């Protein structure tokens, strides 16, 4: 019985190694996730290949742009003569827009209206007043008066005073007898048509050259 006691410490020694189990190497699985960036070089290769593909495709579009640029001068040169011809051609002279045929005035009455219009323009300090006889040459009037005003306000005042002067002379104007714009006013008094221009517009239309003494078929022209 006394000899069996030493065997217990040996059993305890054998049981001591039980605490050896170490924690499972869960952290070892993380390095596996770290290996995923290995795919990055492939993505970089694709990203690098895209600009190269775009660069290869760009020259294909370039010839189209070059063709358009090459065709542009041809179009410009083709339309240039037309634009020059339009610029060289003077605009049509303003004329009254009538809905009915004009009634001829007696010569003495026409001269009365002309005198009243000329006096009104002189009182308003109109410049370069010109009276043109276009009898038999113009189908819309027998007399034309051309005068110049410096600014739009002066043209409007001249037109208003002409309306009053012609009314006093026995020929009240219709409501649509005055056609006005900032650079030009046309007054339709039947056989008498009056043009009031600013200097630039007068030079543009050049009515004196079309109906003046030096125009083709001119019979008589009297400066005011």
Residue frames as a rotation matrix with the C-alpha (Angstrom) as fourth column:
UNK 1
0.577 0.817 0.000 0.00
0.817 -0.577 0.000 0.00
0.000 0.000 -1.000 0.00
UNK 2
0.487 -0.467 -0.738 2.82
0.128 -0.797 0.590 2.50
-0.864 -0.382 -0.329 0.74
UNK 3
-0.565 -0.775 0.284 4.55
0.379 0.062 0.923 1.79
-0.733 0.629 0.258 -2.59
UNK 4
-0.086 0.595 0.799 1.53
0.996 0.057 0.065 2.89
-0.007 0.802 -0.598 -4.78
UNK 5
0.554 0.343 -0.759 1.63
0.479 -0.876 -0.046 6.61
-0.681 -0.338 -0.650 -3.71
UNK 6
-0.400 -0.755 -0.520 4.47
0.000 -0.567 0.824 7.77
-0.917 0.330 0.226 -6.07
UNK 7
-0.600 0.174 0.781 2.42
0.780 0.344 0.523 6.88
-0.177 0.923 -0.342 -9.12
UNK 8
0.457 0.858 -0.233 0.02
0.790 -0.513 -0.336 9.86
-0.407 -0.031 -0.913 -8.66
UNK 9
0.169 -0.421 -0.891 2.58
-0.175 -0.903 0.393 12.58
-0.970 0.089 -0.226 -9.45
UNK 10
-0.833 -0.482 0.270 3.34
0.144 0.283 0.948 10.79
-0.534 0.829 -0.167 -12.70
UNK 11
-0.182 0.852 0.492 -0.32
0.978 0.210 -0.003 10.85
-0.106 0.480 -0.871 -13.64
UNK 12
0.593 0.363 -0.719 -0.46
0.386 -0.912 -0.142 14.54
-0.707 -0.193 -0.680 -12.85
UNK 13
-0.348 -0.803 -0.483 2.58
-0.191 -0.444 0.875 15.11
-0.918 0.397 0.001 -15.05
UNK 14
-0.781 0.103 0.616 0.87
0.589 0.453 0.670 13.36
-0.210 0.886 -0.414 -17.89
UNK 15
0.244 0.965 0.096 -2.25
0.960 -0.226 -0.167 15.51
-0.140 0.133 -0.981 -17.48
UNK 16
0.026 -0.294 -0.955 -0.30
0.341 -0.896 0.285 18.80
-0.940 -0.333 0.077 -17.44
UNK 17
-0.881 -0.463 0.097 0.24
0.257 -0.296 0.920 19.11
-0.398 0.835 0.379 -21.23
UNK 18
-0.071 0.927 0.368 -3.54
0.963 0.160 -0.217 19.69
-0.260 0.340 -0.904 -21.83
UNK 19
0.480 0.323 -0.815 -3.23
0.221 -0.944 -0.243 23.56
-0.849 -0.063 -0.525 -21.93
UNK 20
-0.552 -0.822 0.138 -1.08
0.339 -0.070 0.938 23.28
-0.762 0.565 0.317 -25.11
UNK 21
0.055 0.533 0.844 -3.92
0.993 0.058 -0.101 23.88
-0.103 0.844 -0.526 -27.65
UNK 22
-0.785 -0.405 -0.469 -3.12
0.323 -0.913 0.247 27.27
-0.528 0.043 0.848 -29.23
UNK 23
0.144 0.873 -0.465 -5.72
-0.170 -0.441 -0.881 29.55
-0.975 0.206 0.085 -30.79
UNK 24
0.351 0.068 0.934 -6.52
0.802 0.493 -0.337 28.79
-0.483 0.868 0.118 -34.38
UNK 25
-0.647 -0.705 -0.290 -4.52
0.438 -0.655 0.616 30.95
-0.625 0.271 0.732 -36.76
UNK 26
0.431 0.876 0.218 -7.50
0.761 -0.223 -0.609 33.02
-0.485 0.428 -0.762 -37.93
UNK 27
0.492 -0.298 -0.818 -5.18
-0.302 -0.940 0.161 35.92
-0.816 0.168 -0.553 -38.67
UNK 28
-0.568 -0.749 0.342 -3.44
0.053 0.381 0.923 33.67
-0.822 0.542 -0.177 -41.15
UNK 29
0.027 0.655 0.755 -6.50
0.911 0.295 -0.289 33.87
-0.412 0.695 -0.589 -43.39
UNK 30
0.694 0.254 -0.674 -6.04
0.112 -0.962 -0.247 37.64
-0.711 0.096 -0.696 -43.77
UNK 31
-0.363 -0.858 -0.363 -2.88
-0.350 -0.236 0.907 37.36
-0.863 0.457 -0.214 -45.80
UNK 32
-0.510 0.247 0.824 -4.98
0.734 0.624 0.267 35.38
-0.448 0.741 -0.500 -48.29
UNK 33
0.637 0.771 -0.018 -7.22
0.675 -0.568 -0.472 38.44
-0.374 0.288 -0.882 -48.74
UNK 34
0.344 -0.583 -0.736 -4.09
-0.256 -0.812 0.524 40.53
-0.903 0.008 -0.429 -49.18
UNK 35
-0.611 -0.612 0.502 -3.25
0.272 0.433 0.859 38.47
-0.743 0.662 -0.098 -52.22
UNK 36
0.358 0.850 0.388 -6.34
0.729 0.005 -0.684 39.83
-0.584 0.527 -0.618 -54.04
UNK 37
0.540 -0.152 -0.828 -4.49
-0.353 -0.934 -0.058 42.95
-0.764 0.323 -0.558 -55.30
UNK 38
-0.501 -0.716 0.486 -2.72
0.181 0.462 0.868 40.57
-0.846 0.523 -0.102 -57.64
UNK 39
0.130 0.631 0.764 -5.60
0.943 0.158 -0.292 41.31
-0.305 0.759 -0.575 -60.02
UNK 40
0.555 0.086 -0.827 -4.65
0.114 -0.993 -0.027 45.01
-0.824 -0.079 -0.561 -59.96
UNK 41
-0.552 -0.796 -0.248 -1.94
-0.161 -0.190 0.968 44.63
-0.818 0.574 -0.024 -62.61
UNK 42
-0.589 0.397 0.704 -4.56
0.788 0.472 0.394 43.18
-0.176 0.787 -0.591 -64.97
UNK 43
0.539 0.817 -0.206 -6.89
0.764 -0.577 -0.289 46.14
-0.355 -0.001 -0.935 -64.30
UNK 44
0.207 -0.549 -0.809 -3.98
-0.139 -0.836 0.532 48.51
-0.968 0.002 -0.249 -64.84
UNK 45
-0.782 -0.506 0.363 -3.21
0.236 0.299 0.925 46.78
-0.577 0.809 -0.114 -68.08
UNK 46
-0.093 0.837 0.540 -6.83
0.994 0.112 -0.002 47.19
-0.063 0.536 -0.842 -69.23
UNK 47
0.678 0.345 -0.649 -6.86
0.409 -0.911 -0.058 50.85
-0.611 -0.226 -0.758 -68.17
UNK 48
-0.223 -0.843 -0.490 -3.61
-0.191 -0.455 0.870 51.39
-0.956 0.288 -0.059 -70.02
UNK 49
-0.723 -0.023 0.690 -5.02
0.593 0.493 0.637 49.64
-0.355 0.870 -0.342 -73.06
UNK 50
0.323 0.946 0.019 -8.10
0.843 -0.278 -0.460 51.91
-0.430 0.165 -0.888 -73.18
UNK 51
0.431 -0.193 -0.881 -6.19
-0.227 -0.969 0.102 55.15
-0.873 0.156 -0.461 -73.88
UNK 52
-0.686 -0.727 0.039 -4.22
-0.172 0.215 0.961 53.27
-0.707 0.653 -0.272 -76.50
UNK 53
-0.420 0.621 0.662 -7.45
0.855 0.516 0.059 52.10
-0.305 0.591 -0.747 -78.12
UNK 54
0.619 0.651 -0.440 -8.83
0.492 -0.757 -0.429 55.63
-0.613 0.049 -0.789 -78.03
UNK 55
-0.012 -0.714 -0.700 -5.64
-0.390 -0.642 0.661 56.97
-0.921 0.281 -0.271 -79.52
UNK 56
-0.836 -0.270 0.478 -5.93
0.265 0.563 0.783 54.41
-0.481 0.781 -0.399 -82.31
UNK 57
-0.025 0.920 0.391 -9.58
0.968 0.121 -0.222 55.33
-0.251 0.373 -0.893 -82.92
UNK 58
0.262 0.140 -0.955 -8.90
0.226 -0.971 -0.080 59.10
-0.938 -0.195 -0.286 -82.90
UNK 59
-0.734 -0.581 -0.352 -7.09
-0.177 -0.336 0.925 59.19
-0.656 0.741 0.144 -86.26
UNK 60
-0.613 0.565 0.552 -10.21
0.787 0.499 0.362 57.70
-0.071 0.657 -0.751 -87.87
UNK 61
0.466 0.832 -0.301 -12.29
0.802 -0.541 -0.253 60.76
-0.373 -0.124 -0.920 -86.86
UNK 62
-0.103 -0.600 -0.793 -9.51
0.164 -0.797 0.582 63.17
-0.981 -0.070 0.181 -87.76
UNK 63
-0.880 -0.227 0.416 -9.79
0.432 -0.023 0.902 62.66
-0.195 0.974 0.118 -91.54
UNK 64
0.045 0.965 0.257 -13.50
0.983 -0.089 0.163 63.61
0.180 0.245 -0.952 -91.32
UNK 65
0.572 0.118 -0.812 -12.68
0.459 -0.866 0.197 66.86
-0.680 -0.485 -0.550 -89.56
UNK 66
-0.491 -0.825 -0.279 -9.91
0.131 -0.386 0.913 67.47
-0.861 0.412 0.298 -92.05
UNK 67
-0.639 0.323 0.698 -12.31
0.767 0.201 0.609 66.81
0.057 0.925 -0.377 -94.92
UNK 68
0.492 0.853 -0.172 -14.82
0.867 -0.498 0.010 69.27
-0.077 -0.154 -0.985 -93.48
UNK 69
0.293 -0.459 -0.839 -12.11
0.188 -0.833 0.521 71.88
-0.937 -0.310 -0.158 -93.02
UNK 70
-0.769 -0.607 0.201 -10.95
0.279 -0.036 0.960 71.28
-0.575 0.794 0.197 -96.57
UNK 71
-0.323 0.734 0.597 -14.50
0.923 0.105 0.371 71.57
0.209 0.671 -0.711 -97.90
UNK 72
0.329 0.494 -0.805 -15.18
0.721 -0.681 -0.123 74.81
-0.609 -0.540 -0.581 -95.97
UNK 73
-0.456 -0.513 -0.727 -12.94
-0.041 -0.804 0.593 77.01
-0.889 0.300 0.346 -98.17
UNK 74
-0.909 0.154 0.388 -14.63
0.415 0.241 0.877 75.61
0.041 0.958 -0.283 -101.28
UNK 75
0.069 0.995 -0.074 -18.04
0.996 -0.064 0.068 76.60
0.063 -0.078 -0.995 -99.97
UNK 76
0.203 -0.038 -0.978 -16.77
0.435 -0.892 0.124 80.01
-0.877 -0.451 -0.165 -98.94
UNK 77
-0.769 -0.552 -0.322 -15.23
-0.049 -0.451 0.891 80.62
-0.638 0.701 0.320 -102.36
UNK 78
-0.683 0.573 0.452 -18.41
0.705 0.356 0.613 79.40
0.191 0.738 -0.648 -104.05
UNK 79
0.359 0.897 -0.257 -20.63
0.933 -0.350 0.082 81.81
-0.017 -0.270 -0.963 -102.12
UNK 80
-0.301 -0.552 -0.777 -18.19
0.554 -0.765 0.328 84.73
-0.776 -0.332 0.537 -102.18
UNK 81
-0.953 -0.058 0.297 -19.10
0.285 -0.501 0.817 85.89
0.102 0.864 0.494 -105.72
UNK 82
-0.085 0.994 0.069 -22.80
0.744 0.017 0.668 85.79
0.663 0.108 -0.741 -104.82
UNK 83
0.339 0.165 -0.926 -22.22
0.866 -0.440 0.239 87.87
-0.368 -0.883 -0.293 -101.67
UNK 84
-0.661 -0.639 -0.394 -20.12
0.403 -0.745 0.532 90.35
-0.634 0.193 0.749 -103.65
UNK 85
-0.755 0.441 0.485 -22.80
0.437 -0.212 0.874 90.63
0.488 0.872 -0.032 -106.33
UNK 86
0.281 0.906 -0.317 -25.45
0.873 -0.104 0.477 91.29
0.399 -0.411 -0.820 -103.69
UNK 87
0.094 -0.316 -0.944 -23.29
0.721 -0.633 0.283 93.90
-0.687 -0.707 0.169 -102.01
UNK 88
-0.872 -0.489 0.000 -22.56
0.335 -0.597 0.729 95.61
-0.357 0.636 0.685 -105.32
UNK 89
-0.450 0.780 0.435 -26.21
0.632 -0.066 0.772 95.72
0.631 0.622 -0.463 -106.34
UNK 90
-0.930 0.113 0.350 -27.89
-0.290 -0.809 -0.511 98.85
0.225 -0.576 0.785 -104.91
UNK 91
-0.675 0.737 0.018 -31.16
0.491 0.468 -0.735 98.38
-0.550 -0.487 -0.678 -103.02
UNK 92
-0.279 0.677 0.681 -34.42
0.839 -0.173 0.516 99.19
0.467 0.715 -0.520 -104.71
UNK 93
-0.895 -0.032 0.445 -35.52
-0.091 -0.964 -0.251 102.78
0.437 -0.265 0.859 -104.20
UNK 94
-0.707 0.685 -0.177 -38.36
0.417 0.201 -0.887 103.20
-0.571 -0.701 -0.427 -101.72
UNK 95
-0.841 0.530 0.109 -41.70
-0.166 -0.444 0.880 103.76
0.515 0.722 0.462 -103.33
UNK 96
-0.444 0.721 0.531 -45.25
-0.879 -0.237 -0.413 104.13
-0.172 -0.651 0.739 -102.00
UNK 97
-0.968 0.237 0.084 -47.25
0.240 0.970 0.031 100.98
-0.074 0.050 -0.996 -101.29
UNK 98
-0.576 0.792 -0.201 -50.59
-0.790 -0.603 -0.114 101.81
-0.212 0.093 0.973 -102.86
UNK 99
-0.586 0.480 0.653 -53.67
0.230 0.871 -0.434 99.65
-0.777 -0.105 -0.621 -102.99
UNK 100
0.523 0.778 0.347 -55.27
0.626 -0.075 -0.776 101.64
-0.578 0.623 -0.527 -105.80
UNK 101
-0.098 -0.529 0.843 -54.28
0.955 -0.288 -0.069 103.65
0.280 0.798 0.533 -108.85
UNK 102
-0.561 -0.193 -0.805 -53.41
0.549 -0.815 -0.188 107.30
-0.620 -0.547 0.563 -108.20
UNK 103
0.575 0.765 0.290 -55.60
0.785 -0.416 -0.460 110.13
-0.231 0.492 -0.839 -109.38
UNK 104
-0.363 -0.746 0.558 -53.85
0.874 -0.480 -0.073 112.76
0.322 0.461 0.827 -111.47
UNK 105
0.109 0.313 -0.943 -53.86
0.662 -0.731 -0.166 116.27
-0.742 -0.606 -0.287 -110.06
UNK 106
0.904 0.182 0.386 -54.28
0.406 -0.644 -0.648 119.42
0.131 0.743 -0.657 -112.09
UNK 107
0.074 -0.977 0.200 -50.88
0.745 -0.080 -0.662 121.03
0.663 0.198 0.722 -112.85
UNK 108
-0.078 -0.111 0.991 -51.65
-0.299 -0.946 -0.129 124.19
0.951 -0.306 0.040 -110.88
UNK 109
0.827 0.414 0.381 -52.74
-0.490 0.198 0.849 122.23
0.276 -0.889 0.366 -107.84
UNK 110
0.722 -0.638 -0.269 -49.65
0.650 0.758 -0.053 120.04
0.237 -0.137 0.962 -108.02
UNK 111
-0.166 -0.812 0.559 -47.43
0.430 -0.570 -0.700 123.12
0.887 0.124 0.444 -108.11
UNK 112
0.315 0.361 0.878 -49.26
-0.600 -0.641 0.479 124.50
0.735 -0.678 0.016 -105.08
UNK 113
0.998 0.054 -0.021 -48.54
-0.023 0.695 0.718 121.32
0.053 -0.717 0.695 -103.13
UNK 114
0.357 -0.934 0.010 -44.90
0.800 0.301 -0.519 121.35
0.482 0.193 0.854 -104.20
UNK 115
-0.131 -0.391 0.911 -44.48
-0.052 -0.915 -0.400 124.95
0.990 -0.100 0.099 -103.06
UNK 116
0.649 0.441 0.620 -46.08
-0.627 -0.150 0.764 124.22
0.430 -0.885 0.179 -99.68
UNK 117
0.923 -0.336 -0.186 -43.82
0.381 0.859 0.341 121.17
0.045 -0.386 0.921 -99.15
UNK 118
0.109 -0.943 0.313 -40.67
0.675 -0.161 -0.720 123.03
0.730 0.290 0.619 -100.12
UNK 119
0.045 -0.038 0.998 -41.44
-0.425 -0.905 -0.015 125.90
0.904 -0.423 -0.056 -97.74
UNK 120
0.905 0.331 0.268 -42.14
-0.384 0.358 0.851 123.49
0.186 -0.873 0.451 -94.87
UNK 121
0.685 -0.708 -0.173 -38.81
0.708 0.702 -0.069 121.75
0.171 -0.075 0.982 -95.39
UNK 122
-0.096 -0.732 0.674 -36.93
0.369 -0.655 -0.659 125.02
0.924 0.186 0.334 -95.57
UNK 123
0.371 0.309 0.876 -38.52
-0.624 -0.616 0.482 126.18
0.688 -0.725 -0.036 -92.31
UNK 124
0.985 0.022 0.170 -37.41
-0.140 0.680 0.720 122.94
-0.100 -0.733 0.673 -90.63
UNK 125
0.289 -0.952 -0.100 -33.82
-0.874 -0.305 0.379 123.50
-0.391 -0.022 -0.920 -91.77
UNK 126
0.784 -0.018 0.620 -33.78
0.200 0.954 -0.225 120.40
-0.587 0.301 0.751 -93.97
UNK 127
-0.088 -0.922 -0.377 -30.52
-0.440 -0.304 0.845 119.92
-0.893 0.241 -0.379 -95.89
UNK 128
-0.906 -0.420 -0.046 -29.89
-0.202 0.335 0.920 119.27
-0.371 0.844 -0.388 -99.59
UNK 129
0.048 0.989 0.136 -33.50
-0.009 0.137 -0.991 119.74
-0.999 0.047 0.016 -100.70
UNK 130
-0.917 -0.347 -0.199 -33.92
-0.226 0.040 0.973 118.51
-0.330 0.937 -0.116 -104.27
UNK 131
0.172 0.985 -0.024 -37.03
-0.415 0.050 -0.908 118.62
-0.893 0.166 0.418 -106.49
UNK 132
-0.867 -0.465 0.178 -37.17
-0.093 0.502 0.860 116.11
-0.490 0.729 -0.479 -109.35
UNK 133
0.087 0.865 -0.495 -39.61
-0.893 -0.153 -0.424 116.08
-0.442 0.479 0.758 -112.25
UNK 134
-0.818 -0.352 0.454 -40.30
-0.200 0.915 0.349 112.44
-0.539 0.195 -0.820 -113.13
UNK 135
0.191 0.956 -0.224 -43.39
-0.584 -0.073 -0.809 112.97
-0.789 0.286 0.544 -115.29
UNK 136
0.703 0.184 -0.687 -43.73
-0.697 0.372 -0.614 110.15
0.143 0.910 0.389 -117.79
UNK 137
-0.213 -0.855 -0.472 -40.84
-0.575 0.500 -0.647 108.17
0.790 0.134 -0.598 -116.27
UNK 138
-0.986 -0.033 0.161 -42.15
-0.156 0.498 -0.853 107.10
-0.052 -0.867 -0.496 -112.85
UNK 139
-0.500 0.844 -0.194 -45.48
0.209 0.335 0.919 105.30
0.840 0.419 -0.344 -112.75
UNK 140
-0.003 0.499 -0.866 -46.23
0.964 0.233 0.131 106.36
0.268 -0.834 -0.482 -109.17
UNK 141
0.306 0.093 -0.947 -45.56
0.545 -0.833 0.095 110.13
-0.781 -0.545 -0.306 -109.16
UNK 142
0.728 -0.086 0.680 -44.85
0.568 -0.480 -0.669 113.23
0.384 0.873 -0.301 -111.24
UNK 143
0.352 -0.626 0.695 -42.70
-0.514 -0.750 -0.416 115.03
0.782 -0.211 -0.586 -108.67
UNK 144
0.498 -0.320 -0.806 -40.18
0.729 0.658 0.189 113.77
0.470 -0.682 0.561 -106.13
UNK 145
0.559 -0.399 0.727 -38.74
-0.562 -0.827 -0.021 115.79
0.610 -0.397 -0.686 -103.29
UNK 146
0.445 -0.536 -0.718 -35.65
0.661 0.737 -0.141 114.50
0.604 -0.412 0.682 -101.51
UNK 147
0.443 -0.305 0.843 -34.28
-0.556 -0.831 -0.008 116.08
0.703 -0.465 -0.538 -98.32
UNK 148
-0.161 -0.633 -0.757 -31.91
0.400 0.660 -0.636 115.16
0.902 -0.405 0.147 -95.51
UNK 149
0.726 0.289 0.625 -32.35
-0.472 -0.452 0.757 115.29
0.501 -0.844 -0.192 -91.73
UNK 150
-0.238 -0.957 0.164 -29.54
-0.780 0.088 -0.620 114.68
0.579 -0.275 -0.767 -89.27
UNK 151
-0.954 -0.077 0.289 -31.37
-0.267 0.658 -0.704 112.55
-0.136 -0.749 -0.648 -86.70
UNK 152
-0.682 0.729 -0.054 -34.56
0.653 0.641 0.404 110.51
0.329 0.240 -0.913 -86.43
UNK 153
-0.184 0.637 -0.749 -36.29
0.735 -0.416 -0.535 113.13
-0.652 -0.649 -0.391 -84.29
UNK 154
-0.559 -0.066 -0.827 -35.74
-0.331 -0.896 0.295 115.75
-0.760 0.439 0.479 -86.98
UNK 155
-0.964 0.227 -0.137 -37.18
-0.035 0.403 0.914 113.43
0.262 0.887 -0.381 -89.63
UNK 156
-0.429 0.847 -0.314 -40.31
0.903 0.413 -0.120 112.90
0.028 -0.335 -0.942 -87.54
UNK 157
-0.170 0.336 -0.926 -40.76
0.349 -0.859 -0.376 116.63
-0.922 -0.387 0.028 -86.99
UNK 158
-0.813 -0.173 -0.555 -40.30
-0.423 -0.480 0.769 117.34
-0.399 0.860 0.317 -90.69
UNK 159
-0.851 0.523 -0.044 -42.90
0.369 0.656 0.659 114.70
0.373 0.544 -0.751 -91.59
UNK 160
-0.220 0.797 -0.562 -45.42
0.898 -0.059 -0.436 116.10
-0.380 -0.601 -0.703 -89.11
UNK 161
-0.275 0.066 -0.959 -45.00
-0.043 -0.997 -0.056 119.64
-0.961 0.026 0.277 -90.41
UNK 162
-0.959 -0.054 -0.277 -45.32
-0.279 0.024 0.960 118.43
-0.045 0.998 -0.039 -94.02
UNK 163
-0.595 0.800 -0.076 -48.58
0.790 0.600 0.129 116.70
0.148 0.017 -0.989 -93.14
UNK 164
0.005 0.591 -0.806 -49.91
0.633 -0.626 -0.455 119.98
-0.774 -0.508 -0.377 -91.71
UNK 165
-0.529 -0.278 -0.802 -48.66
-0.308 -0.818 0.486 122.06
-0.791 0.504 0.347 -94.63
UNK 166
-0.981 0.187 -0.045 -50.18
0.032 0.390 0.920 119.80
0.190 0.901 -0.389 -97.28
UNK 167
-0.337 0.906 -0.256 -53.47
0.933 0.286 -0.217 119.75
-0.124 -0.312 -0.942 -95.37
UNK 168
-0.040 0.280 -0.959 -53.57
0.239 -0.930 -0.281 123.54
-0.970 -0.240 -0.030 -95.37
UNK 169
-0.753 -0.309 -0.580 -52.81
-0.458 -0.387 0.800 123.49
-0.472 0.869 0.150 -99.10
UNK 170
0.092 0.931 -0.353 -55.94
-0.976 0.015 -0.216 121.44
-0.196 0.364 0.910 -99.71
UNK 171
0.219 -0.049 -0.974 -54.58
-0.451 0.880 -0.146 117.88
0.865 0.472 0.171 -99.72
UNK 172
0.293 -0.091 0.952 -54.98
-0.931 0.200 0.306 116.17
-0.218 -0.976 -0.026 -96.32
UNK 173
-0.538 -0.625 -0.566 -52.97
-0.724 0.687 -0.071 112.98
0.433 0.371 -0.822 -96.23
UNK 174
0.550 0.657 -0.516 -54.42
-0.318 0.736 0.598 109.54
0.772 -0.165 0.614 -95.60
UNK 175
0.799 -0.194 0.570 -53.49
-0.547 0.161 0.822 107.66
-0.251 -0.968 0.023 -92.45
UNK 176
0.603 -0.571 0.557 -51.28
0.460 0.820 0.341 105.26
-0.652 0.051 0.757 -94.38
UNK 177
0.947 -0.200 0.252 -49.64
0.128 -0.485 -0.865 108.01
0.296 0.851 -0.433 -96.46
UNK 178
0.369 -0.848 0.379 -46.59
-0.883 -0.448 -0.142 108.23
0.290 -0.283 -0.914 -94.19
UNK 179
0.877 -0.243 -0.414 -44.20
0.280 0.959 0.029 105.26
0.391 -0.142 0.910 -94.00
UNK 180
0.571 -0.626 0.531 -41.47
-0.734 -0.679 -0.010 105.80
0.367 -0.384 -0.847 -91.45
UNK 181
0.674 -0.510 -0.535 -38.31
0.623 0.781 0.041 104.13
0.397 -0.361 0.844 -90.17
UNK 182
0.561 -0.472 -0.680 -35.38
0.501 -0.460 0.733 105.52
-0.659 -0.752 -0.022 -88.13
UNK 183
-0.467 -0.880 -0.090 -33.40
0.394 -0.298 0.869 106.36
-0.792 0.370 0.486 -91.31
UNK 184
-0.980 0.135 0.148 -36.08
0.108 -0.265 0.958 107.15
0.169 0.955 0.245 -93.88
UNK 185
-0.330 0.927 -0.176 -39.58
0.187 -0.119 -0.975 108.63
-0.925 -0.355 -0.135 -94.10
UNK 186
-0.920 0.134 0.369 -41.74
0.368 -0.033 0.929 108.43
0.137 0.990 -0.019 -97.23
UNK 187
-0.415 0.814 -0.407 -44.76
-0.054 -0.468 -0.882 110.70
-0.908 -0.344 0.238 -97.64
UNK 188
-0.755 0.239 0.611 -47.19
0.651 0.384 0.654 109.71
-0.078 0.892 -0.446 -100.38
UNK 189
-0.337 0.636 -0.694 -49.20
-0.077 -0.753 -0.653 112.71
-0.939 -0.167 0.302 -101.57
UNK 190
0.697 0.655 0.291 -50.36
0.181 0.233 -0.956 111.16
-0.694 0.719 0.044 -104.83
UNK 191
0.854 -0.365 0.370 -48.53
0.352 -0.118 -0.928 112.87
0.383 0.923 0.028 -107.70
UNK 192
0.272 -0.771 0.576 -46.04
-0.664 -0.584 -0.467 114.21
0.696 -0.256 -0.671 -105.15
UNK 193
0.813 -0.140 -0.565 -43.83
0.427 0.803 0.415 111.82
0.395 -0.579 0.713 -103.19
UNK 194
0.527 -0.606 0.596 -41.44
-0.690 -0.715 -0.117 113.14
0.497 -0.349 -0.795 -100.56
UNK 195
0.549 -0.479 -0.685 -38.39
0.538 0.829 -0.149 111.25
0.639 -0.287 0.713 -99.26
UNK 196
0.655 -0.386 0.649 -36.75
-0.684 -0.668 0.293 112.30
0.321 -0.636 -0.702 -96.01
UNK 197
0.638 -0.519 -0.569 -33.43
0.369 0.855 -0.365 110.54
0.676 0.023 0.737 -95.37
UNK 198
0.746 -0.657 -0.109 -30.64
-0.081 -0.252 0.964 110.51
-0.661 -0.710 -0.241 -92.89
UNK 199
0.279 -0.662 -0.696 -27.29
-0.903 -0.426 0.043 111.07
-0.325 0.617 -0.717 -94.70
UNK 200
-0.673 -0.604 0.426 -26.25
-0.449 0.792 0.415 107.40
-0.588 0.088 -0.804 -94.72
UNK 201
-0.090 0.726 0.682 -29.60
0.448 0.641 -0.623 106.18
-0.889 0.250 -0.383 -96.07
UNK 202
0.733 0.357 -0.579 -29.68
-0.277 -0.621 -0.733 108.86
-0.621 0.698 -0.356 -98.73
UNK 203
-0.138 -0.870 -0.474 -26.26
-0.945 -0.028 0.326 107.83
-0.297 0.493 -0.818 -99.96
UNK 204
-0.646 -0.079 0.759 -27.39
-0.086 0.996 0.030 104.19
-0.759 -0.046 -0.650 -99.95
UNK 205
0.185 0.847 0.497 -30.53
0.541 0.335 -0.771 104.65
-0.820 0.412 -0.397 -102.09
UNK 206
-0.754 -0.620 -0.216 -29.17
0.186 -0.517 0.836 107.43
-0.630 0.590 0.505 -104.35
UNK 207
0.202 0.937 0.285 -32.56
0.692 0.069 -0.718 108.53
-0.693 0.343 -0.635 -105.63
UNK 208
0.434 -0.071 -0.898 -31.06
-0.391 -0.913 -0.117 111.59
-0.812 0.401 -0.424 -107.35
UNK 209
-0.635 -0.742 -0.216 -28.91
-0.550 0.238 0.801 109.35
-0.543 0.627 -0.559 -109.53
UNK 210
-0.659 0.448 0.605 -31.88
0.558 0.830 -0.008 107.17
-0.505 0.332 -0.796 -110.43
UNK 211
0.303 0.905 0.299 -34.29
0.933 -0.217 -0.289 110.02
-0.196 0.367 -0.909 -111.23
UNK 212
0.196 -0.281 -0.939 -32.08
0.230 -0.918 0.323 113.12
-0.953 -0.279 -0.115 -111.48
UNK 213
0.618 0.070 -0.783 -30.94
-0.596 -0.607 -0.526 115.11
-0.512 0.792 -0.333 -114.52
UNK 214
-0.328 -0.850 -0.412 -28.14
-0.938 0.240 0.251 112.64
-0.114 0.469 -0.876 -115.29
UNK 215
-0.332 0.268 0.904 -30.36
-0.144 0.933 -0.329 109.55
-0.932 -0.240 -0.272 -115.13
UNK 216
-0.948 -0.017 0.318 -31.41
0.295 0.326 0.898 107.79
-0.119 0.945 -0.304 -118.35
UNK 217
-0.301 0.890 0.342 -34.51
0.809 0.049 0.586 109.35
0.505 0.453 -0.735 -119.93
UNK 218
-0.301 0.179 -0.937 -34.42
0.718 -0.604 -0.346 112.46
-0.628 -0.777 0.054 -117.74
UNK 219
0.128 0.438 0.890 -36.55
0.899 -0.430 0.082 115.22
0.418 0.790 -0.449 -119.19
UNK 220
0.112 -0.057 0.992 -36.40
-0.165 -0.986 -0.038 117.92
0.980 -0.159 -0.120 -116.53
UNK 221
0.232 -0.082 -0.969 -35.12
0.911 0.369 0.187 118.29
0.342 -0.926 0.160 -112.98
UNK 222
0.313 -0.037 0.949 -35.23
-0.073 -0.997 -0.015 121.42
0.947 -0.064 -0.314 -110.86
UNK 223
-0.507 -0.523 -0.685 -33.08
0.656 0.282 -0.701 121.71
0.559 -0.805 0.199 -107.70
UNK 224
0.612 0.771 -0.176 -34.76
0.675 -0.393 0.624 123.21
0.412 -0.501 -0.761 -104.67
